[in-house]
Amino acid sequence: MRSRHQIALACVLTILAFGSAQAASPIGTAVSTSTTVSAGGRTLQKSSPIFFNDLLRSNATGLGQFVFDDGTKLAMGPSASLKIDQSIYKGKRTLQQASIQASKGAFRYISGAVSGHKIATPYGTIGIRGTAFDFTIRNGKVYILLFRGAVSFCNGGTCKTLRRSCDYLVGGGGGVSDPKPLSTAIDSGLNIGQVFPLTVNQGKLNSQFRQGTKGCYSRAARRAPSVIGISPEVQAAASEPPGAPASPAGKSNKGFGNGGEADDNGPTETQNPGKGNSFGRNK
């Protein structure tokens, strides 16, 4: 009788140990981090592991770039916050359905091997189908810019889908705008340095995270990129095709002038309207 109890106990302990090992298995890796990017209270560096239920956060000048087990790539800009829910993974570390909770900040998402992911925001849900796009959560709205594939946004009972490269939409306040070319919005006065900082400053991104963005800009922006907060050097970097080598550091302002929502102890949006704490150095 005792031996049966011992065997049963051993089985339970084995199952618990296996479950703990599975729970502790990394689901992704940091490709690079700048200044301060944390996950679950851990300060991340290059090659740091990412785990279930990690809360990823960046400070006012932070930049984090991550690759997950299925090949999905995620970049986060300054003052950003995002949680990776445990329901992402089922079975033996096989990605089934992404469950990501994005709270604030600017992000770039590039799909991996598994499609059908969703990203929850405070103002609606982003549905992903084999795509690459930027999205920013700020001032009670979600801004989404498509590079390739398709991405939808649903707020309440309203859903809109982006299907053309360089189209964008805005969600929040109980509604979703119709998709339209980013170039027309620039001509209408949209400051894309604020709403899409990773787009205009992608020279700071690792080459595997970059996307071709030249077609997203209007003629006016290409003639005078400083009008929308882009230096000529950054404009050139943003126009490079995916996989292009990084531009030399230390020339002009390569910072994220996104004026994004600051850290808990940092300046607010009203205190810092679109100039922000630039990532990188001004020379």
Residue, then its C-alpha position, 0 to 999 in steps of 0.5 A: m500500500r505504501s509503495r503505491h502511495q509512493i509511486a503516485l506521489a512520484c508521478v505527481l511530482t514528476i508532472l509538476a516538475f515537467g509543468s514547471a519546466q515547460a512554464a519556465s521555457p523561453i518563448g522568445t529572445a531579445v535581438s537588441t535593447s537600448t537604454t532601459v527595456s524590462a520584462g517582468g522586472r528584469t532588465l533586458q539585454k541582447s539575447s535575454p529570454i522572454f517568458f510567459n506573462d512577461l510585461l515588457r516595458s521601455n523607458a522614455t528613450g528605450l527601444g526593444q526588438f524581439v523574435f519569438d519561437d515561430g519567427t514573429k518579430l516585435a519592436m517597441g519604441p519609447s515609453a511602451s508597455l505590452k504583456i505577452d499572455q500565457s495563452i500564446y503557447k499550447g503543447k510543447r512550445t508550439l505557437q497556436q494563437a497570440s494573445i498580446q495586451a498592448s497598453k501604450g506606445a509605438f510598436r512594429y509587428i511582423s508575422g511569423a509562421v502562424s497567422g490569425h494572431k490578435i493584439a488587444t488594445p484599450y480601444g479595440t482589437i487588432g486582427i492579423r493575417g500574415t502581415a507587417f505593420d506599425f501601430t501606436i497607442r496614444n491620446g485615447k486612439v490607436y493608429i495602424l499603418l500597413f506595410r504588407g499583408a492585411v490587418s483589421f481593427c475592431n472597435g465595438g461593432t465596427c471593423k475596418t481592414l487595411r489591405r493596401s501598403c502604406d494605408y492607415l486607419v485610426g481607432g478609438g472613441g467608439g469608432v474606426s476611420d476608413p483606411k486611407p493613404l498615409s501620404t494624403a494624411i501627411d499633406s493634411g498635416l498629420n505629424i507622423g513623427q508622433v503617430f508612427p515614430l518607428t516608421v520615420n526612425q527605422g534607421k535605429l531598427n535591426s535590418q530584419f525589422r525594417q520595411g520599405t516605406k518610401g511609398c508611404y510619404s507624400r511628395a511634399a514630405r519627400r521635398a521637405p521632410s523636416v516639416i513632419g519632423i524627419s531629418p534628411e538622414v532619417q528620411a533616407a534610412a526610412s526609405e531603404p528596402p527591408g534588409a538594408p544595412a543600418s545608417p551610420a550612427g551619430k549623424s543628425n537627430k536619429g531620435f524618436g521625436n514621438g512625444g509619446e506617453a512618458d514613463d510614470n515619472g516622466p513628462t506628460e503628453t501636454q508637457n512634451p508635445g511631439k518632441g520628446n526625449s529623443f532616442g539616440r544622440n543629437k549632434 
